[in-house]
Amino acid sequence: MPLEHPGAYSPQAESFLAKDVDDVHPTSSTNQQLPISRLFPEILCHIFTLTLPTIEADTPTVARAPCAHYREAWHPGIPWTLGHVCAHWRTLALAYPPLWTTIVLSTANWKKEVYYLNLLLERSGSAPLDIVIRWTSGYTAKFAPDSFNWAVYWEVFRQHARWHSLHIELDGNGMMNDEFRTLGSLPLLRSLTFSGRGSPYPASSNLFFTGAVNLRRVMLSPGGTIALPHLCIPWANLTSYKATDRRPAGNFMRLAAASRLVELDLNFVGDASTKGIGIVTLQSLRRLVISHATFLAHIVAPTLQDLHIRGPSPIEHILPFIHTSNCYLTRITLFKHSSPASQVVHLLRELPTLTGLALDFLGPPPETSALVSALTIIDERGVDGDIICPRLRELSWGDRNDTIDRKAFVEMVNSRWEPGRTGLRFVGLYLGRLRMKTAGLRLKALEREGLEAVVMNAKKGNRVMEGWRYYGHLYT
């Protein structure tokens, strides 16, 4: 079977790949004796799926194979290159549909990419599809004004009953086709995402996803602000809802119908007014991320375990919310927070069930020192009632402004790590530009004793702290 490659575009590449295949087949008997060739086909196919590239906002439809220079001939990357290793790998790759189920359509597709899109549809067989549609007009005219292949688009559209996830991305200029608003039956769709900026339809339009009876996850405008029209979806079936919006009232109306939510992430931008918002009870909610603590007064979540507050919102709304909901938190995150240390300490004293604490504290050095001191266990005879967060097992601390006393922090960690204490098992410290210096030696000693410790500086640490949100990859 010849290698699928756009030879019409590059005869040199076709000749190169043909030579590569000729080199592979004579050594196939030798390859079969290698340890990796003795793996069960199911295991090897699973390893193949782990090599698939992560789809980012700027990832091309067909990933390019690594090359030494950008002017080298264009060759597709994984999963296409898996079939170039040996005949055994090629047979497995072609016979394993999950390798070919991620389809990225764009109105700026290159012509050479259309060939591979058709192959993806063919090789995926009847497996569920993960669809990404980038509706943009920003760079189409610059690179390939006539490149978008409507035949491929409509073929993907025709197979909407196979869609497992759908991500629609707009750049602020694109307007989606009207036929996209009435998809009909979507029996396999479980995840729906809108991202980017702009408005895909007039405000008076409706988007109908009522046929998605198994829809469980909806994400609206992660990383952007899209003015969406009315969404017609089975809200009662959702277990995860994440939204960035300027209209809090509209989102709370949706929540009233989403009674089965387990995870909720609300990020309000601009003037996040609570005017006209009633109280919503979410009986199954386990995790709540919210940008403005003032909205906690409008939510009741009796089974909540994980609370994540973003931004400089005052924390005096948290305890009334917990008492009203009558919930027992096991984890709390205060991200980019600058409340006085006394208020944070008072809050933590009221949460004896916490096992996980993440603080991105922006207070001045005296406030930081007071908070570290309050968390330090001094009296060996102290009982749980005298100790803040007596069950704490995971502690993450953001110190992007380098205000923390490194030595005092390590002493606090040591006081919670010693035998007979609260069972601290993990500590993460995310600094600005300053390093641990001698305080890091004691932390290394605790690591040798069994404590899992992570110390990061600057950009790496900031990325980790952003990950506290568990927002999930935009395309999954």
Order of alpha helices (4+ residues) and beta strands (2+ residues): alpha-alpha-alpha-alpha-beta-alpha-beta-alpha-alpha-beta-beta-beta-beta-beta-beta-beta-alpha-beta-beta-beta-beta-beta-alpha-beta-alpha-beta-alpha-beta-alpha-beta-alpha-beta-alpha
